Amino acid sequence: MRILISGASISGPVLAYWLTRYGFEVTVVERAPALRKTGGHAVDLFRPAMEISEKMGVLPRIEALATGTDTGTIYREGTQRPVRVDITKAVGAISDRHVEIMRDDLSEAYYDAGRDHVEYLFGDSITAISRDVEVTFEHAAPRRFDVVIGADGLHSNVRRLVFGDDAGRTQFLGGYLAVMSVPKTLAHDGEMISHIGAGRLAAIYTAQPLDDARVVFLFRTEKELEYHYRDALRQQELLRAAFAGMHPQVDGWLGELDRTPAFYFDSITQLQLDTWSRGRVTLVGDAGYCPAPAVGGSTSLSVLGAYVLAGELAQAGGDHERAFASYERKMGEPVRRSRALARGVAKSLVPRSRAGVWALTRGAQLISLLPAGLTKAVARLNTKGVRLYDSMPVPDYTRADV
Ligand SMILES: Cc1cc2nc3c(=O)[nH]c(=O)nc-3n(C[C@H](O)[C@H](O)[C@H](O)COP(=O)(O)OP(=O)(O)OC[C@H]3O[C@@H](n4cnc5c(N)ncnc54)[C@H](O)[C@@H]3O)c2cc1C
């Protein structure tokens, strides 16, 4: 059975790895000319994704590439004295098994795990998918597949081609996100420095495996902003306006906008498709169920979704109808809960008011001061919220009864 996957970031390579393990023939088409190695950002792997990475044999490599950001220094806008936060303890409260890694390092680890058994077509993109899964590409000759899977991110090409009006079912969560690369000398290994004010947050971090540092900006707006998604100059103008006068250090970061080699800007948007499959086509990861970038554990959800989809196709002996239905059933609950969590995090991560900023920094400080056992015990009481990702089950597809 021949399967085409669009996208080679996180969910694409994980899916390709498992599908080839189960004996399927897999081609992955990726728009970028090679595996992405610039830009990107730190992502979180929680318990389910850690377990799946372990099954793939890549966990030691992932752990060796962890960012190691364990201290936070927070400046509240308008105040001089920083608040120190123990990030390890704060994350420990929400997950027993977690690692933070740069997305591009993670992508490479997953890609290397399966590359010898997968056909990768870099620098190409699907242009059309017919009802009987005849696929045309920008460059490669047309080919027929049995199943096509969109693993091509929040702005998925496959979703746009196949899902008609439903492709755009999104909810704006009231904010924007930007990331840019800056010289490594502006940051310190192991420490994240943040400035938080009402409606805006700017932070810098670097990591031992990185040659540069990354600045992340999050800001609130009541209405969606007007800009073209390819117009980086307009996006940078909006960013400068949103962070004007926050702090001299933030001004220094914004000064790097003119020379940054990598800049990303997007709205914090949640995908709201109820179903991810149409005929012989389905979606995985951010393409199908992005809870919203940077405010939910969407990387862990993507890894879990890719693993479940491959397992269901194998269990169903390639019967795509049965497999897709079962995949959607198994991922439905984790996706719904992730969406709810992301909506809450989007509200609390960038507070609206000065009082909210105070409460956020005070809460982070308190977690740092309390013994780790106590913060974990309190967090465990809340299985619907912060410990959601750790509570997601990972099916064992080596057993006949899953
Ligand atoms: C700024 C930012 C910060 C984030 N922070 C976090 C975090 O802290 N924690 C966390 O868990 N997650 C975070 N995320 C989310 C995380 O990056 C995603 O959940 C994860 O990368 C999803 O993986 P994916 O493979 O499904 O999609 P993506 O990583 O988006 O990859 C999609 C792939 O498809 C390719 N593609 C796109 N169009 C086409 C096309 N037409 N043809 C072929 N290929 C195509 C792209 O080049 C890319 O390689 C963040 C995201 C952003 C943007």
The ligand as an SDF file (V2000), in Angstrom:
LIG
                    3D

 53 58  0  0  0  0  0  0  0  0999 V2000
    6.5740   30.1610   17.4060 C   0  0  0  0  0  0  0  0  0  0  0  0
    6.0900   28.8320   17.8380 C   0  0  0  0  0  0  0  0  0  0  0  0
    6.3210   28.4020   19.1230 C   0  0  0  0  0  0  0  0  0  0  0  0
    5.9000   27.1380   19.5230 C   0  0  0  0  0  0  0  0  0  0  0  0
    6.1580   26.7280   20.7790 N   0  0  0  0  0  0  0  0  0  0  0  0
    5.7740   25.4890   21.1520 C   0  0  0  0  0  0  0  0  0  0  0  0
    6.0210   25.0210   22.4720 C   0  0  0  0  0  0  0  0  0  0  0  0
    6.5760   25.7320   23.3080 O   0  0  0  0  0  0  0  0  0  0  0  0
    5.6260   23.7660   22.7920 N   0  0  0  0  0  0  0  0  0  0  0  0
    5.0190   22.9450   21.8860 C   0  0  0  0  0  0  0  0  0  0  0  0
    4.7210   21.7940   22.2050 O   0  0  0  0  0  0  0  0  0  0  0  0
    4.7530   23.3580   20.6370 N   0  0  0  0  0  0  0  0  0  0  0  0
    5.0940   24.6160   20.2560 C   0  0  0  0  0  0  0  0  0  0  0  0
    4.8190   25.0430   19.0080 N   0  0  0  0  0  0  0  0  0  0  0  0
    4.0860   24.1700   18.0910 C   0  0  0  0  0  0  0  0  0  0  0  0
    4.9560   23.1480   17.3710 C   0  0  0  0  0  0  0  0  0  0  0  0
    5.9640   23.7630   16.6200 O   0  0  0  0  0  0  0  0  0  0  0  0
    4.0480   22.3290   16.4750 C   0  0  0  0  0  0  0  0  0  0  0  0
    2.9910   21.7800   17.2250 O   0  0  0  0  0  0  0  0  0  0  0  0
    4.7560   21.1900   15.7980 C   0  0  0  0  0  0  0  0  0  0  0  0
    5.8800   21.6480   15.0920 O   0  0  0  0  0  0  0  0  0  0  0  0
    3.7540   20.5170   14.8420 C   0  0  0  0  0  0  0  0  0  0  0  0
    4.3980   19.6580   14.0130 O   0  0  0  0  0  0  0  0  0  0  0  0
    3.8140   19.3190   12.5700 P   0  0  0  0  0  0  0  0  0  0  0  0
    4.8430   18.4100   11.9500 O   0  0  0  0  0  0  0  0  0  0  0  0
    2.4210   18.8390   12.6690 O   0  0  0  0  0  0  0  0  0  0  0  0
    3.7560   20.7240   11.7900 O   0  0  0  0  0  0  0  0  0  0  0  0
    4.9040   21.7810   11.4980 P   0  0  0  0  0  0  0  0  0  0  0  0
    6.0190   21.6840   12.4650 O   0  0  0  0  0  0  0  0  0  0  0  0
    4.2440   23.0860   11.2960 O   0  0  0  0  0  0  0  0  0  0  0  0
    5.4930   21.2930   10.1050 O   0  0  0  0  0  0  0  0  0  0  0  0
    4.8220   21.3500    8.8920 C   0  0  0  0  0  0  0  0  0  0  0  0
    5.8020   20.9520    7.7820 C   0  0  0  0  0  0  0  0  0  0  0  0
    5.1010   20.9690    6.5380 O   0  0  0  0  0  0  0  0  0  0  0  0
    5.8770   21.6540    5.5970 C   0  0  0  0  0  0  0  0  0  0  0  0
    4.9730   22.1940    4.5650 N   0  0  0  0  0  0  0  0  0  0  0  0
    4.1880   23.2930    4.6750 C   0  0  0  0  0  0  0  0  0  0  0  0
    3.5290   23.4760    3.5120 N   0  0  0  0  0  0  0  0  0  0  0  0
    3.8940   22.4640    2.6940 C   0  0  0  0  0  0  0  0  0  0  0  0
    3.5510   22.1140    1.3630 C   0  0  0  0  0  0  0  0  0  0  0  0
    2.7310   22.8730    0.6220 N   0  0  0  0  0  0  0  0  0  0  0  0
    4.0930   20.9890    0.8270 N   0  0  0  0  0  0  0  0  0  0  0  0
    4.9780   20.2280    1.5360 C   0  0  0  0  0  0  0  0  0  0  0  0
    5.3510   20.5370    2.8000 N   0  0  0  0  0  0  0  0  0  0  0  0
    4.8170   21.6440    3.3580 C   0  0  0  0  0  0  0  0  0  0  0  0
    6.6120   22.7020    6.3910 C   0  0  0  0  0  0  0  0  0  0  0  0
    7.7620   23.2010    5.6860 O   0  0  0  0  0  0  0  0  0  0  0  0
    6.9820   21.9220    7.6350 C   0  0  0  0  0  0  0  0  0  0  0  0
    8.1660   21.2080    7.4670 O   0  0  0  0  0  0  0  0  0  0  0  0
    5.2020   26.3130   18.6090 C   0  0  0  0  0  0  0  0  0  0  0  0
    4.9480   26.7580   17.3030 C   0  0  0  0  0  0  0  0  0  0  0  0
    5.3770   28.0130   16.9220 C   0  0  0  0  0  0  0  0  0  0  0  0
    5.0910   28.4510   15.5270 C   0  0  0  0  0  0  0  0  0  0  0  0
  1  2  1  0
  2  3  1  0
  2 52  2  0
  3  4  2  0
  4  5  1  0
  4 50  1  0
  5  6  2  0
  6  7  1  0
  6 13  1  0
  7  8  2  0
  7  9  1  0
  9 10  1  0
 10 11  2  0
 10 12  1  0
 12 13  2  0
 13 14  1  0
 14 15  1  0
 14 50  1  0
 15 16  1  0
 16 17  1  0
 16 18  1  0
 18 19  1  0
 18 20  1  0
 20 21  1  0
 20 22  1  0
 22 23  1  0
 23 24  1  0
 24 25  2  0
 24 26  1  0
 24 27  1  0
 27 28  1  0
 28 29  2  0
 28 30  1  0
 28 31  1  0
 31 32  1  0
 32 33  1  0
 33 34  1  0
 33 48  1  0
 34 35  1  0
 35 36  1  0
 35 46  1  0
 36 37  1  0
 36 45  1  0
 37 38  2  0
 38 39  1  0
 39 40  1  0
 39 45  2  0
 40 41  1  0
 40 42  2  0
 42 43  1  0
 43 44  2  0
 44 45  1  0
 46 47  1  0
 46 48  1  0
 48 49  1  0
 50 51  2  0
 51 52  1  0
 52 53  1  0
M  END
$$$$
